[in-house]
Amino acid sequence: MGNNNLSGPLWPEFGNLKKLHVLDLKFNNLSGPIPSNWSGMASLETLDLSHNKLSGIIPPSLVKLSFLSKFNVADNQLHGLIPDGGQFPTFPTSSFEGNNLCGAGYDPPCISDKQTPTQQLNKAKPSRGFIFGMTIGIVFGMALVLALKQRRHC
């Protein structure tokens, strides 16, 4: 079903397809979240959702897909943590590129479980107000030291 110009949300009913081995929905216009009940596709070996407009997180419940050997969600609008259980540590970084995802063993790693990579970058940069305040403090401190030195010499 890949490259068929399909649109709309992913169907939660697929979670009932217990004997499905391959689900290829790449290169469509699918949107919305990945249903958490897709962990019910117990026999799934390949899941390719790349090149769509999916949003939200990768459901942690997908770690239950013990036969999953190929997984690709590249080039969507996903965010948050890449699950670290099940087969997920075996998937290459390229499976997650083009999103706002982070996780242990991937680049970028998450600083905290609740931060997206963008939030991490914003947290790492000092704000303009902080820099301005520090500059004023340093200038004021240096002026005070110079004034005290001149007073001692008089």
Helices and strands as residue ranges (DSSP letters): E 7-9, G 12-16, E 22-24, E 29-32, G 36-40, E 46-48, E 53-56, G 60-64, E 70-72, E 77-81, G 88-90, G 93-95, E 100-102, H 117-124, H 128-153
